[in-house]
Amino acid sequence: MNRQKKLQQLFKAKAKKASAKLAPKKPKYICKADRLKLAAEASDEAVTTTATES
């Protein structure tokens, strides 16, 4: 019984790893400071494009 239980655990673990590889990946975490920097750059670009258009 013990050997069968160990084999079942191995099969379940392999199946879990295989399904995890197929699962959609989460986006990479971006720290708060970087998010603020990106937002500032985006707003600067928006301001410059609207200023040049008018």
Sine and cosine of phi, psi and omega as CSV:
sin_phi,cos_phi,sin_psi,cos_psi,sin_omega,cos_omega
0.00,0.00,-0.64,0.77,-0.03,-1.00
-0.89,0.46,-0.68,0.73,-0.02,-1.00
-0.90,0.43,-0.65,0.76,0.02,-1.00
-0.91,0.42,-0.62,0.78,0.01,-1.00
-0.90,0.44,-0.67,0.74,0.02,-1.00
-0.90,0.44,-0.66,0.75,0.03,-1.00
-0.89,0.45,-0.69,0.73,0.03,-1.00
-0.88,0.48,-0.64,0.77,0.03,-1.00
-0.89,0.46,-0.66,0.75,0.02,-1.00
-0.90,0.44,-0.70,0.72,0.00,-1.00
-0.89,0.45,-0.66,0.75,0.01,-1.00
-0.91,0.42,-0.65,0.76,-0.01,-1.00
-0.90,0.43,-0.67,0.74,0.02,-1.00
-0.91,0.42,-0.64,0.77,0.01,-1.00
-0.91,0.41,-0.62,0.78,0.00,-1.00
-0.91,0.42,-0.67,0.74,0.02,-1.00
-0.91,0.42,-0.65,0.76,-0.01,-1.00
-0.91,0.42,-0.67,0.75,0.00,-1.00
-0.94,0.33,-0.51,0.86,0.03,-1.00
-0.92,0.38,-0.56,0.83,0.03,-1.00
-0.92,0.38,-0.54,0.84,-0.03,-1.00
-0.99,0.14,-0.32,0.95,-0.05,-1.00
-0.92,0.38,0.49,-0.87,0.02,-1.00
-0.91,0.42,0.62,-0.78,-0.04,-1.00
-0.99,0.15,0.59,-0.81,0.08,-1.00
-0.98,0.22,0.53,-0.85,0.05,-1.00
-0.92,0.40,0.50,-0.87,-0.01,-1.00
-0.90,0.44,0.64,-0.77,-0.02,-1.00
-0.95,0.33,0.71,-0.70,0.06,-1.00
-0.90,-0.45,0.83,-0.56,-0.06,-1.00
-0.91,0.41,0.30,-0.95,-0.11,-0.99
-0.88,0.48,-0.64,0.77,-0.02,-1.00
-0.90,0.44,-0.67,0.74,0.02,-1.00
-0.92,0.39,-0.61,0.79,0.03,-1.00
-0.89,0.46,-0.67,0.74,0.02,-1.00
-0.91,0.42,-0.63,0.78,0.02,-1.00
-0.89,0.45,-0.70,0.71,0.01,-1.00
-0.90,0.44,-0.64,0.77,0.02,-1.00
-0.91,0.41,-0.63,0.78,0.01,-1.00
-0.91,0.41,-0.68,0.74,0.02,-1.00
-0.89,0.45,-0.65,0.76,-0.01,-1.00
-0.91,0.42,-0.66,0.75,0.00,-1.00
-0.94,0.35,-0.56,0.83,0.06,-1.00
-0.90,0.44,-0.67,0.74,0.02,-1.00
-0.91,0.42,-0.63,0.77,0.00,-1.00
-0.91,0.41,-0.64,0.77,0.00,-1.00
-0.92,0.39,-0.68,0.73,-0.02,-1.00
-0.93,0.37,-0.59,0.81,0.01,-1.00
-0.94,0.34,-0.62,0.79,0.00,-1.00
-0.96,0.29,-0.53,0.85,0.01,-1.00
-0.94,0.33,-0.61,0.79,-0.01,-1.00
-0.97,0.26,-0.44,0.90,-0.02,-1.00
-0.96,0.27,-0.55,0.84,-0.07,-1.00
-1.00,0.01,0.00,0.00,0.00,0.00
